[in-house]
Amino acid sequence: MDFFHTPLRKEIIMRKHLFALIFLIVVLNFTSSLSEGAFFRPDIRPGYGVTKQAWLSDYFAPLRGTNMDTPVFILDSGKPGIAGIAMGGTHPRELAGYTAATILIENVRMAQGRLIVIPYANSSAFSIRDQESRIPLSSDRVSIRNQTSPLR
């Protein structure tokens, strides 16, 4: 019996395949975590009160294409009145801000005046790993890189 058909050779081949599989899994996991936080794109479903959707870069061009660009939602009644702004996500670990802004976008209809809502004012901070737990802030809460959004 030659070496190529011995049980030892088969065990060596199995170990090489197992090592290659583990290596591939580690590499794929690492590369996906690198791209995961690159651009944060929340999954927001605007309600009937939203009359216009824009990006912050529409008002300040240097932000276009960066992870600092963020969606802006305008709820305009079409009637004269006070204009207001609601900004959430200034501090990404504070859930209440962007949750409240998202609820406004999805549910509010203005009777008069205009409301401008920026749910993720500091969207670049969502792409930074949490310093305490080392978990990307956005990985479990929202869909990341929502490229099919009607906003872009």
CNS distance restraints for C-alpha pairs under 8 A (distance, minus, plus):
assign (resid   1 and name CA) (resid   5 and name CA) 6.88 0.50 0.50
assign (resid   1 and name CA) (resid   6 and name CA) 7.16 0.50 0.50
assign (resid   2 and name CA) (resid   6 and name CA) 6.84 0.50 0.50
assign (resid   3 and name CA) (resid   9 and name CA) 6.63 0.50 0.50
assign (resid   4 and name CA) (resid   9 and name CA) 5.92 0.50 0.50
assign (resid   4 and name CA) (resid  10 and name CA) 7.97 0.50 0.50
assign (resid   5 and name CA) (resid   9 and name CA) 6.58 0.50 0.50
assign (resid   5 and name CA) (resid  10 and name CA) 7.27 0.50 0.50
assign (resid   6 and name CA) (resid  10 and name CA) 6.60 0.50 0.50
assign (resid   7 and name CA) (resid  11 and name CA) 6.19 0.50 0.50
assign (resid   8 and name CA) (resid  12 and name CA) 6.28 0.50 0.50
assign (resid   9 and name CA) (resid  13 and name CA) 6.26 0.50 0.50
assign (resid  10 and name CA) (resid  14 and name CA) 6.16 0.50 0.50
assign (resid  11 and name CA) (resid  15 and name CA) 6.16 0.50 0.50
assign (resid  12 and name CA) (resid  16 and name CA) 6.24 0.50 0.50
assign (resid  13 and name CA) (resid  17 and name CA) 6.25 0.50 0.50
assign (resid  14 and name CA) (resid  18 and name CA) 6.07 0.50 0.50
assign (resid  15 and name CA) (resid  19 and name CA) 6.00 0.50 0.50
assign (resid  16 and name CA) (resid  20 and name CA) 6.09 0.50 0.50
assign (resid  17 and name CA) (resid  21 and name CA) 6.12 0.50 0.50
assign (resid  18 and name CA) (resid  22 and name CA) 6.20 0.50 0.50
assign (resid  19 and name CA) (resid  23 and name CA) 6.03 0.50 0.50
assign (resid  20 and name CA) (resid  24 and name CA) 6.07 0.50 0.50
assign (resid  21 and name CA) (resid  25 and name CA) 6.23 0.50 0.50
assign (resid  22 and name CA) (resid  26 and name CA) 6.23 0.50 0.50
assign (resid  23 and name CA) (resid  27 and name CA) 6.15 0.50 0.50
assign (resid  24 and name CA) (resid  28 and name CA) 6.08 0.50 0.50
assign (resid  25 and name CA) (resid  29 and name CA) 6.04 0.50 0.50
assign (resid  26 and name CA) (resid  30 and name CA) 6.09 0.50 0.50
assign (resid  27 and name CA) (resid  31 and name CA) 6.14 0.50 0.50
assign (resid  28 and name CA) (resid  32 and name CA) 6.08 0.50 0.50
assign (resid  29 and name CA) (resid  33 and name CA) 6.28 0.50 0.50
assign (resid  30 and name CA) (resid  34 and name CA) 6.42 0.50 0.50
assign (resid  31 and name CA) (resid  35 and name CA) 6.57 0.50 0.50
assign (resid  32 and name CA) (resid  36 and name CA) 5.92 0.50 0.50
assign (resid  33 and name CA) (resid  37 and name CA) 7.28 0.50 0.50
assign (resid  34 and name CA) (resid  38 and name CA) 7.33 0.50 0.50
assign (resid  36 and name CA) (resid 127 and name CA) 7.83 0.50 0.50
assign (resid  36 and name CA) (resid 139 and name CA) 7.44 0.50 0.50
assign (resid  36 and name CA) (resid 144 and name CA) 6.79 0.50 0.50
assign (resid  36 and name CA) (resid 145 and name CA) 7.75 0.50 0.50
assign (resid  37 and name CA) (resid 126 and name CA) 7.14 0.50 0.50
assign (resid  37 and name CA) (resid 127 and name CA) 4.11 0.50 0.50
assign (resid  37 and name CA) (resid 128 and name CA) 6.75 0.50 0.50
assign (resid  37 and name CA) (resid 129 and name CA) 7.97 0.50 0.50
assign (resid  37 and name CA) (resid 136 and name CA) 6.77 0.50 0.50
assign (resid  37 and name CA) (resid 138 and name CA) 7.44 0.50 0.50
assign (resid  37 and name CA) (resid 139 and name CA) 7.85 0.50 0.50
assign (resid  37 and name CA) (resid 144 and name CA) 7.48 0.50 0.50
assign (resid  38 and name CA) (resid  67 and name CA) 6.84 0.50 0.50
assign (resid  38 and name CA) (resid 127 and name CA) 5.74 0.50 0.50
assign (resid  39 and name CA) (resid  66 and name CA) 7.51 0.50 0.50
assign (resid  39 and name CA) (resid  67 and name CA) 4.93 0.50 0.50
assign (resid  39 and name CA) (resid 124 and name CA) 7.46 0.50 0.50
assign (resid  39 and name CA) (resid 127 and name CA) 6.52 0.50 0.50
assign (resid  39 and name CA) (resid 144 and name CA) 7.45 0.50 0.50
assign (resid  39 and name CA) (resid 145 and name CA) 6.10 0.50 0.50
assign (resid  40 and name CA) (resid  67 and name CA) 6.74 0.50 0.50
assign (resid  40 and name CA) (resid 123 and name CA) 6.33 0.50 0.50
assign (resid  40 and name CA) (resid 124 and name CA) 7.23 0.50 0.50
assign (resid  40 and name CA) (resid 126 and name CA) 6.43 0.50 0.50
assign (resid  40 and name CA) (resid 127 and name CA) 6.19 0.50 0.50
assign (resid  40 and name CA) (resid 138 and name CA) 7.51 0.50 0.50
assign (resid  40 and name CA) (resid 144 and name CA) 5.72 0.50 0.50
assign (resid  40 and name CA) (resid 145 and name CA) 5.96 0.50 0.50
assign (resid  41 and name CA) (resid  70 and name CA) 7.86 0.50 0.50
assign (resid  41 and name CA) (resid 143 and name CA) 7.10 0.50 0.50
assign (resid  41 and name CA) (resid 144 and name CA) 5.48 0.50 0.50
assign (resid  41 and name CA) (resid 145 and name CA) 5.07 0.50 0.50
assign (resid  41 and name CA) (resid 146 and name CA) 5.32 0.50 0.50
assign (resid  41 and name CA) (resid 147 and name CA) 7.76 0.50 0.50
assign (resid  42 and name CA) (resid 142 and name CA) 5.79 0.50 0.50
assign (resid  42 and name CA) (resid 143 and name CA) 6.11 0.50 0.50
assign (resid  42 and name CA) (resid 144 and name CA) 6.55 0.50 0.50
assign (resid  42 and name CA) (resid 145 and name CA) 7.79 0.50 0.50
assign (resid  42 and name CA) (resid 146 and name CA) 6.85 0.50 0.50
assign (resid  43 and name CA) (resid 142 and name CA) 6.05 0.50 0.50
assign (resid  43 and name CA) (resid 143 and name CA) 5.86 0.50 0.50
assign (resid  43 and name CA) (resid 144 and name CA) 7.97 0.50 0.50
assign (resid  43 and name CA) (resid 146 and name CA) 6.80 0.50 0.50
assign (resid  43 and name CA) (resid 149 and name CA) 7.82 0.50 0.50
assign (resid  44 and name CA) (resid 102 and name CA) 6.89 0.50 0.50
assign (resid  44 and name CA) (resid 106 and name CA) 7.78 0.50 0.50
assign (resid  45 and name CA) (resid 105 and name CA) 7.74 0.50 0.50
assign (resid  45 and name CA) (resid 106 and name CA) 6.16 0.50 0.50
assign (resid  46 and name CA) (resid  50 and name CA) 6.17 0.50 0.50
assign (resid  46 and name CA) (resid 105 and name CA) 5.43 0.50 0.50
assign (resid  46 and name CA) (resid 106 and name CA) 4.78 0.50 0.50
assign (resid  46 and name CA) (resid 107 and name CA) 7.98 0.50 0.50
assign (resid  47 and name CA) (resid 105 and name CA) 6.10 0.50 0.50
assign (resid  47 and name CA) (resid 106 and name CA) 4.17 0.50 0.50
assign (resid  47 and name CA) (resid 107 and name CA) 5.61 0.50 0.50
assign (resid  47 and name CA) (resid 108 and name CA) 7.33 0.50 0.50
assign (resid  48 and name CA) (resid 106 and name CA) 7.64 0.50 0.50
assign (resid  48 and name CA) (resid 107 and name CA) 7.60 0.50 0.50
assign (resid  48 and name CA) (resid 108 and name CA) 7.97 0.50 0.50
assign (resid  48 and name CA) (resid 109 and name CA) 7.01 0.50 0.50
assign (resid  49 and name CA) (resid  75 and name CA) 5.60 0.50 0.50
assign (resid  49 and name CA) (resid  76 and name CA) 7.51 0.50 0.50
assign (resid  49 and name CA) (resid 105 and name CA) 7.45 0.50 0.50
assign (resid  49 and name CA) (resid 106 and name CA) 7.79 0.50 0.50
assign (resid  49 and name CA) (resid 107 and name CA) 7.15 0.50 0.50
assign (resid  49 and name CA) (resid 108 and name CA) 5.72 0.50 0.50
assign (resid  49 and name CA) (resid 109 and name CA) 4.18 0.50 0.50
assign (resid  49 and name CA) (resid 110 and name CA) 6.62 0.50 0.50
assign (resid  50 and name CA) (resid  73 and name CA) 6.45 0.50 0.50
assign (resid  50 and name CA) (resid  74 and name CA) 5.72 0.50 0.50
assign (resid  50 and name CA) (resid  75 and name CA) 4.51 0.50 0.50
assign (resid  50 and name CA) (resid  76 and name CA) 7.20 0.50 0.50
assign (resid  50 and name CA) (resid 105 and name CA) 6.66 0.50 0.50
assign (resid  50 and name CA) (resid 109 and name CA) 7.53 0.50 0.50
assign (resid  51 and name CA) (resid  73 and name CA) 7.81 0.50 0.50
assign (resid  51 and name CA) (resid  74 and name CA) 5.86 0.50 0.50
assign (resid  51 and name CA) (resid  75 and name CA) 5.30 0.50 0.50
assign (resid  51 and name CA) (resid  76 and name CA) 5.97 0.50 0.50
assign (resid  52 and name CA) (resid  73 and name CA) 6.07 0.50 0.50
assign (resid  52 and name CA) (resid  74 and name CA) 5.08 0.50 0.50
assign (resid  52 and name CA) (resid  75 and name CA) 6.95 0.50 0.50
assign (resid  53 and name CA) (resid  71 and name CA) 7.16 0.50 0.50
assign (resid  53 and name CA) (resid  72 and name CA) 5.89 0.50 0.50
assign (resid  53 and name CA) (resid  73 and name CA) 4.78 0.50 0.50
assign (resid  53 and name CA) (resid  74 and name CA) 6.27 0.50 0.50
assign (resid  53 and name CA) (resid 151 and name CA) 6.53 0.50 0.50
assign (resid  54 and name CA) (resid  58 and name CA) 6.70 0.50 0.50
assign (resid  54 and name CA) (resid  71 and name CA) 5.90 0.50 0.50
assign (resid  54 and name CA) (resid  72 and name CA) 5.08 0.50 0.50
assign (resid  54 and name CA) (resid  73 and name CA) 6.43 0.50 0.50
assign (resid  54 and name CA) (resid 151 and name CA) 6.78 0.50 0.50
assign (resid  55 and name CA) (resid  59 and name CA) 7.53 0.50 0.50
assign (resid  55 and name CA) (resid  69 and name CA) 6.66 0.50 0.50
assign (resid  55 and name CA) (resid  70 and name CA) 5.63 0.50 0.50
assign (resid  55 and name CA) (resid  71 and name CA) 4.44 0.50 0.50
assign (resid  55 and name CA) (resid  72 and name CA) 5.26 0.50 0.50
assign (resid  55 and name CA) (resid 151 and name CA) 7.65 0.50 0.50
assign (resid  56 and name CA) (resid  60 and name CA) 6.30 0.50 0.50
assign (resid  56 and name CA) (resid  63 and name CA) 7.26 0.50 0.50
assign (resid  56 and name CA) (resid  69 and name CA) 5.68 0.50 0.50
assign (resid  56 and name CA) (resid  70 and name CA) 5.56 0.50 0.50
assign (resid  56 and name CA) (resid  71 and name CA) 6.20 0.50 0.50
assign (resid  56 and name CA) (resid  72 and name CA) 6.20 0.50 0.50
assign (resid  57 and name CA) (resid  61 and name CA) 4.66 0.50 0.50
assign (resid  57 and name CA) (resid  62 and name CA) 6.71 0.50 0.50
assign (resid  57 and name CA) (resid  63 and name CA) 4.92 0.50 0.50
assign (resid  57 and name CA) (resid  64 and name CA) 4.94 0.50 0.50
assign (resid  57 and name CA) (resid  69 and name CA) 5.87 0.50 0.50
assign (resid  57 and name CA) (resid  70 and name CA) 7.65 0.50 0.50
assign (resid  58 and name CA) (resid  64 and name CA) 7.80 0.50 0.50
assign (resid  60 and name CA) (resid  64 and name CA) 7.96 0.50 0.50
assign (resid  63 and name CA) (resid  67 and name CA) 7.91 0.50 0.50
assign (resid  63 and name CA) (resid  68 and name CA) 6.09 0.50 0.50
assign (resid  63 and name CA) (resid  69 and name CA) 5.24 0.50 0.50
assign (resid  64 and name CA) (resid  69 and name CA) 6.00 0.50 0.50
assign (resid  65 and name CA) (resid  69 and name CA) 6.87 0.50 0.50
assign (resid  67 and name CA) (resid 123 and name CA) 6.61 0.50 0.50
assign (resid  67 and name CA) (resid 124 and name CA) 5.01 0.50 0.50
assign (resid  67 and name CA) (resid 127 and name CA) 7.79 0.50 0.50
assign (resid  68 and name CA) (resid 122 and name CA) 6.82 0.50 0.50
assign (resid  68 and name CA) (resid 123 and name CA) 5.64 0.50 0.50
assign (resid  68 and name CA) (resid 124 and name CA) 4.80 0.50 0.50
assign (resid  69 and name CA) (resid 123 and name CA) 7.18 0.50 0.50
assign (resid  69 and name CA) (resid 124 and name CA) 7.93 0.50 0.50
assign (resid  70 and name CA) (resid 118 and name CA) 7.55 0.50 0.50
assign (resid  70 and name CA) (resid 120 and name CA) 6.48 0.50 0.50
assign (resid  70 and name CA) (resid 121 and name CA) 6.85 0.50 0.50
assign (resid  70 and name CA) (resid 123 and name CA) 6.33 0.50 0.50
assign (resid  71 and name CA) (resid 118 and name CA) 6.49 0.50 0.50
assign (resid  71 and name CA) (resid 119 and name CA) 7.56 0.50 0.50
assign (resid  71 and name CA) (resid 120 and name CA) 7.57 0.50 0.50
assign (resid  71 and name CA) (resid 151 and name CA) 7.28 0.50 0.50
assign (resid  72 and name CA) (resid 116 and name CA) 7.09 0.50 0.50
assign (resid  72 and name CA) (resid 117 and name CA) 5.94 0.50 0.50
assign (resid  72 and name CA) (resid 118 and name CA) 4.90 0.50 0.50
assign (resid  72 and name CA) (resid 119 and name CA) 7.50 0.50 0.50
assign (resid  73 and name CA) (resid 105 and name CA) 7.03 0.50 0.50
assign (resid  73 and name CA) (resid 116 and name CA) 5.85 0.50 0.50
assign (resid  73 and name CA) (resid 117 and name CA) 5.11 0.50 0.50
assign (resid  73 and name CA) (resid 118 and name CA) 6.43 0.50 0.50
assign (resid  74 and name CA) (resid 114 and name CA) 7.22 0.50 0.50
assign (resid  74 and name CA) (resid 115 and name CA) 5.92 0.50 0.50
assign (resid  74 and name CA) (resid 116 and name CA) 4.60 0.50 0.50
assign (resid  74 and name CA) (resid 117 and name CA) 6.29 0.50 0.50
assign (resid  75 and name CA) (resid 105 and name CA) 7.91 0.50 0.50
assign (resid  75 and name CA) (resid 108 and name CA) 7.98 0.50 0.50
assign (resid  75 and name CA) (resid 109 and name CA) 7.03 0.50 0.50
assign (resid  75 and name CA) (resid 110 and name CA) 6.47 0.50 0.50
assign (resid  75 and name CA) (resid 114 and name CA) 5.68 0.50 0.50
assign (resid  75 and name CA) (resid 115 and name CA) 5.07 0.50 0.50
assign (resid  75 and name CA) (resid 116 and name CA) 6.26 0.50 0.50
assign (resid  75 and name CA) (resid 117 and name CA) 7.89 0.50 0.50
assign (resid  76 and name CA) (resid 110 and name CA) 6.34 0.50 0.50
assign (resid  76 and name CA) (resid 112 and name CA) 7.54 0.50 0.50
assign (resid  76 and name CA) (resid 113 and name CA) 6.27 0.50 0.50
assign (resid  76 and name CA) (resid 114 and name CA) 4.33 0.50 0.50
assign (resid  76 and name CA) (resid 115 and name CA) 6.36 0.50 0.50
assign (resid  77 and name CA) (resid 109 and name CA) 7.46 0.50 0.50
assign (resid  77 and name CA) (resid 110 and name CA) 4.99 0.50 0.50
assign (resid  77 and name CA) (resid 111 and name CA) 5.66 0.50 0.50
assign (resid  77 and name CA) (resid 112 and name CA) 4.94 0.50 0.50
assign (resid  77 and name CA) (resid 113 and name CA) 5.67 0.50 0.50
assign (resid  77 and name CA) (resid 114 and name CA) 6.13 0.50 0.50
assign (resid  78 and name CA) (resid 112 and name CA) 6.92 0.50 0.50
assign (resid  78 and name CA) (resid 113 and name CA) 7.05 0.50 0.50
assign (resid  78 and name CA) (resid 114 and name CA) 7.86 0.50 0.50
assign (resid  79 and name CA) (resid 111 and name CA) 7.70 0.50 0.50
assign (resid  79 and name CA) (resid 112 and name CA) 4.99 0.50 0.50
assign (resid  79 and name CA) (resid 113 and name CA) 5.80 0.50 0.50
assign (resid  80 and name CA) (resid 112 and name CA) 6.12 0.50 0.50
assign (resid  80 and name CA) (resid 113 and name CA) 5.23 0.50 0.50
assign (resid  81 and name CA) (resid 112 and name CA) 5.48 0.50 0.50
assign (resid  81 and name CA) (resid 113 and name CA) 3.77 0.50 0.50
assign (resid  81 and name CA) (resid 114 and name CA) 7.06 0.50 0.50
assign (resid  82 and name CA) (resid 112 and name CA) 7.66 0.50 0.50
assign (resid  82 and name CA) (resid 113 and name CA) 4.86 0.50 0.50
assign (resid  82 and name CA) (resid 114 and name CA) 6.48 0.50 0.50
assign (resid  83 and name CA) (resid 113 and name CA) 5.57 0.50 0.50
assign (resid  83 and name CA) (resid 114 and name CA) 4.60 0.50 0.50
assign (resid  83 and name CA) (resid 115 and name CA) 5.65 0.50 0.50
assign (resid  83 and name CA) (resid 116 and name CA) 7.69 0.50 0.50
assign (resid  84 and name CA) (resid 114 and name CA) 6.39 0.50 0.50
assign (resid  84 and name CA) (resid 115 and name CA) 4.82 0.50 0.50
assign (resid  84 and name CA) (resid 116 and name CA) 6.20 0.50 0.50
assign (resid  85 and name CA) (resid 115 and name CA) 5.58 0.50 0.50
assign (resid  85 and name CA) (resid 116 and name CA) 4.62 0.50 0.50
assign (resid  85 and name CA) (resid 117 and name CA) 5.73 0.50 0.50
assign (resid  85 and name CA) (resid 118 and name CA) 7.79 0.50 0.50
assign (resid  86 and name CA) (resid 101 and name CA) 6.59 0.50 0.50
assign (resid  86 and name CA) (resid 115 and name CA) 7.40 0.50 0.50
assign (resid  86 and name CA) (resid 116 and name CA) 6.29 0.50 0.50
assign (resid  86 and name CA) (resid 117 and name CA) 4.80 0.50 0.50
assign (resid  86 and name CA) (resid 118 and name CA) 6.32 0.50 0.50
assign (resid  86 and name CA) (resid 119 and name CA) 7.61 0.50 0.50
assign (resid  87 and name CA) (resid  97 and name CA) 7.22 0.50 0.50
assign (resid  87 and name CA) (resid  98 and name CA) 7.56 0.50 0.50
assign (resid  87 and name CA) (resid 101 and name CA) 6.67 0.50 0.50
assign (resid  87 and name CA) (resid 117 and name CA) 5.90 0.50 0.50
assign (resid  87 and name CA) (resid 118 and name CA) 4.80 0.50 0.50
assign (resid  87 and name CA) (resid 119 and name CA) 5.58 0.50 0.50
assign (resid  87 and name CA) (resid 120 and name CA) 7.14 0.50 0.50
assign (resid  87 and name CA) (resid 121 and name CA) 6.10 0.50 0.50
assign (resid  88 and name CA) (resid  96 and name CA) 7.86 0.50 0.50
assign (resid  88 and name CA) (resid  97 and name CA) 4.13 0.50 0.50
assign (resid  88 and name CA) (resid  98 and name CA) 4.13 0.50 0.50
assign (resid  88 and name CA) (resid  99 and name CA) 7.50 0.50 0.50
assign (resid  88 and name CA) (resid 100 and name CA) 7.20 0.50 0.50
assign (resid  88 and name CA) (resid 101 and name CA) 5.60 0.50 0.50
assign (resid  88 and name CA) (resid 118 and name CA) 6.29 0.50 0.50
assign (resid  88 and name CA) (resid 119 and name CA) 4.46 0.50 0.50
assign (resid  88 and name CA) (resid 120 and name CA) 5.41 0.50 0.50
assign (resid  88 and name CA) (resid 121 and name CA) 5.96 0.50 0.50
assign (resid  89 and name CA) (resid  94 and name CA) 7.16 0.50 0.50
assign (resid  89 and name CA) (resid  95 and name CA) 7.57 0.50 0.50
assign (resid  89 and name CA) (resid  97 and name CA) 5.51 0.50 0.50
assign (resid  89 and name CA) (resid  98 and name CA) 4.83 0.50 0.50
assign (resid  89 and name CA) (resid 119 and name CA) 6.02 0.50 0.50
assign (resid  89 and name CA) (resid 120 and name CA) 4.34 0.50 0.50
assign (resid  89 and name CA) (resid 121 and name CA) 5.31 0.50 0.50
assign (resid  89 and name CA) (resid 122 and name CA) 5.80 0.50 0.50
assign (resid  89 and name CA) (resid 123 and name CA) 7.17 0.50 0.50
assign (resid  90 and name CA) (resid  97 and name CA) 7.53 0.50 0.50
assign (resid  90 and name CA) (resid 120 and name CA) 6.75 0.50 0.50
assign (resid  90 and name CA) (resid 121 and name CA) 5.25 0.50 0.50
assign (resid  90 and name CA) (resid 122 and name CA) 5.00 0.50 0.50
assign (resid  91 and name CA) (resid 122 and name CA) 6.94 0.50 0.50
assign (resid  91 and name CA) (resid 125 and name CA) 7.72 0.50 0.50
assign (resid  92 and name CA) (resid 122 and name CA) 7.27 0.50 0.50
assign (resid  92 and name CA) (resid 123 and name CA) 7.86 0.50 0.50
assign (resid  92 and name CA) (resid 125 and name CA) 6.52 0.50 0.50
assign (resid  92 and name CA) (resid 126 and name CA) 6.04 0.50 0.50
assign (resid  92 and name CA) (resid 137 and name CA) 7.57 0.50 0.50
assign (resid  93 and name CA) (resid 137 and name CA) 7.48 0.50 0.50
assign (resid  94 and name CA) (resid  98 and name CA) 7.95 0.50 0.50
assign (resid  95 and name CA) (resid  99 and name CA) 6.03 0.50 0.50
assign (resid  96 and name CA) (resid 100 and name CA) 5.88 0.50 0.50
assign (resid  97 and name CA) (resid 101 and name CA) 6.29 0.50 0.50
assign (resid  97 and name CA) (resid 119 and name CA) 7.56 0.50 0.50
assign (resid  98 and name CA) (resid 102 and name CA) 5.96 0.50 0.50
assign (resid  98 and name CA) (resid 119 and name CA) 5.03 0.50 0.50
assign (resid  98 and name CA) (resid 120 and name CA) 6.20 0.50 0.50
assign (resid  99 and name CA) (resid 103 and name CA) 6.20 0.50 0.50
assign (resid  99 and name CA) (resid 119 and name CA) 7.88 0.50 0.50
assign (resid 100 and name CA) (resid 104 and name CA) 6.27 0.50 0.50
assign (resid 101 and name CA) (resid 105 and name CA) 6.32 0.50 0.50
assign (resid 101 and name CA) (resid 117 and name CA) 6.47 0.50 0.50
assign (resid 101 and name CA) (resid 118 and name CA) 7.09 0.50 0.50
assign (resid 101 and name CA) (resid 119 and name CA) 4.94 0.50 0.50
assign (resid 102 and name CA) (resid 106 and name CA) 6.15 0.50 0.50
assign (resid 102 and name CA) (resid 119 and name CA) 6.11 0.50 0.50
assign (resid 103 and name CA) (resid 107 and name CA) 5.89 0.50 0.50
assign (resid 103 and name CA) (resid 108 and name CA) 7.74 0.50 0.50
assign (resid 104 and name CA) (resid 108 and name CA) 5.20 0.50 0.50
assign (resid 104 and name CA) (resid 117 and name CA) 7.77 0.50 0.50
assign (resid 105 and name CA) (resid 117 and name CA) 7.11 0.50 0.50
assign (resid 110 and name CA) (resid 114 and name CA) 6.87 0.50 0.50
assign (resid 110 and name CA) (resid 115 and name CA) 7.60 0.50 0.50
assign (resid 122 and name CA) (resid 126 and name CA) 7.39 0.50 0.50
assign (resid 123 and name CA) (resid 127 and name CA) 7.29 0.50 0.50
assign (resid 124 and name CA) (resid 128 and name CA) 7.31 0.50 0.50
assign (resid 126 and name CA) (resid 136 and name CA) 7.48 0.50 0.50
assign (resid 126 and name CA) (resid 137 and name CA) 5.79 0.50 0.50
assign (resid 126 and name CA) (resid 138 and name CA) 6.13 0.50 0.50
assign (resid 127 and name CA) (resid 136 and name CA) 6.83 0.50 0.50
assign (resid 127 and name CA) (resid 137 and name CA) 7.19 0.50 0.50
assign (resid 127 and name CA) (resid 138 and name CA) 7.33 0.50 0.50
assign (resid 128 and name CA) (resid 136 and name CA) 6.48 0.50 0.50
assign (resid 128 and name CA) (resid 137 and name CA) 7.31 0.50 0.50
assign (resid 129 and name CA) (resid 134 and name CA) 5.48 0.50 0.50
assign (resid 129 and name CA) (resid 135 and name CA) 5.59 0.50 0.50
assign (resid 129 and name CA) (resid 136 and name CA) 4.36 0.50 0.50
assign (resid 129 and name CA) (resid 137 and name CA) 6.25 0.50 0.50
assign (resid 130 and name CA) (resid 134 and name CA) 4.93 0.50 0.50
assign (resid 130 and name CA) (resid 135 and name CA) 5.55 0.50 0.50
assign (resid 130 and name CA) (resid 136 and name CA) 5.92 0.50 0.50
assign (resid 130 and name CA) (resid 137 and name CA) 6.12 0.50 0.50
assign (resid 135 and name CA) (resid 139 and name CA) 7.69 0.50 0.50
assign (resid 137 and name CA) (resid 141 and name CA) 7.91 0.50 0.50
assign (resid 138 and name CA) (resid 142 and name CA) 6.02 0.50 0.50
assign (resid 138 and name CA) (resid 143 and name CA) 7.88 0.50 0.50
assign (resid 138 and name CA) (resid 144 and name CA) 7.21 0.50 0.50
assign (resid 139 and name CA) (resid 143 and name CA) 7.50 0.50 0.50
assign (resid 139 and name CA) (resid 144 and name CA) 7.10 0.50 0.50
assign (resid 147 and name CA) (resid 152 and name CA) 7.31 0.50 0.50
assign (resid 148 and name CA) (resid 152 and name CA) 7.59 0.50 0.50
